Amino acid sequence: MEFTAKQIAQFIQGSIEGDENVTINTFAKIEEGVPGAISFLSNPKYTHYIYETKSSVVLVDETLILDKPVEATIIRVANARDCVAKLLQMYDAAMRPKKNGIDSLAFISSKAQIGKDVYIGAFACIGDGAVIGDGCQIYPNTVIGDNVKLGNDCIMYPNVTVYMGCKLGNRVTIHSGSVIGADGFGFAPNGKDGYDKIPQIGIVTIEDDVEIGANTCVDRSTMGSTVIRRGVKLDNLIQIGHNVEVGENTVMSAQVGIAGSTKVGQWCMFGGQVGITGHIEIGDKVFLGAKSGVIGNLKSNQALIGTPPMSKLSYFKSQALIQKLPEIYKELADLKKEVAELKKQK
C-alpha cells in the first residue's frame, strides 16, 4: 500500500516541509533509509543521518533545528516516536486484515458458544462449555479448553493452549506457543520415595487489553486464581507462577520469572531475566534492571538493579569495587606478610 506525505501528515496532524506528493510504501531506520520509505528521528545522536538518509519521508519533532538542507520530505509533529507508533499500527492493520469464518478442519464442541464474526483456523480445538466472544481470532492448532471464556476481539495465535476453566477478558492477544493455565509447580516431599503432587484446582484470570508474547507460561493457581490485570504486557519466554497477581499496566521483558503467590503492583517495569522469589509483595512503579534478583518485599516508586536490588548509583559503585577485588586481595595478602614479619621481629 502507498501513502503520500500529505495523507500521512493529515493522519498524524503534522506539518510538511518538502514534496507533499511523495509516496511511501514501507518503513526503515533513518540510517538504513531507502527510497519509498518513511523514517523517524527522535534521538539527537542520530541527527546527522537526516542529511544523508535515502528515505523519502522523515518524521521529526517540531522543535528540531536543521543546520543545512535535507533531501527527504520532513513532517514535523509534537512527538515523532509516538506518531510512528500510530503509523505502524495503521500499517499492521492493513497488512494483517482481520480474518473471518470457521475452517472445516477445526473441531468445535457442540457444547461451546461461538460469538459473531469469529475466525477459527484449521485444527484448532474448542472444548465443551467454552465461550468465544465476538470478533475473536483463533489461529490454527490452538486449543481452547473446556469451560474457557474468551471476551470479545481476542487473538490467539497458532499453537496457543488455554487450559480448562481459565477466563480471558476483551482484546487479549496471546502469541504462538504460550500456555495459559498449566498446573502450578506444587509438590510436597513425602519423606519416603519422592514427592506428592499438590493438585492445582484454581484457574488463570486475564483482564482486558493484555498482550502475552511467544512461549510464555502463566500457571493456574493452587486455589482461587492467578491474575493478570488490565493492560499488562508480557514479553516472550516469561514464567508466571501459581497464585501470582500482576498489577495493571505492568510490563516485563523476556525471561522474567516470578515464583508463586507473589503480588506485583501497577505500572512496574522489569528488565530481562529478572528473578522474583515467592510469597512477597512488590509495590507500584517499581523499575528493576536486567538480571535483578528479588528476595524480599519492595516498596513503591523505586528504580533498582542487582541482587539483592539496590539503587543504580550503589550498584555501579559496587561493580567498580568488584573489578578491583583481585588487586585489593593482593594488597591484603602483602599486608598480612608484613604484619607477620613485624611480629617475628618482636
Secondary structure, DSSP 8 states (H G I E B T S, - for coil): --EEHHHHHHHHT-EEES-TT-EE-EE--GGG--TTEEEEE-SGGGGGGGGT---SEEEEETT---SS--SSEEEEES-HHHHHHHHHHHHHHHHS----EE-TT-EE-TT-EE-SS-EE-TT-EE-TT-EE-TT-EE-TT-EE-TT-EE-TT-EE-TT-EE-TT-EE-TT-EE-TT-EES-----EEE-SSSSEEE-----EEEE-TT-EE-TT-EE---SSSEEEE-TT-EE-SS-EE-TT-EE-TT-EE-TT-EE-TT-EE-TT-EE-TT-EE-SS-EE-SSEEE-TT-EE-S-B-SSEEEETTTTEEHHHHHHHHHHHHTHHHHHHHHHHHHHHHHHHHHH-
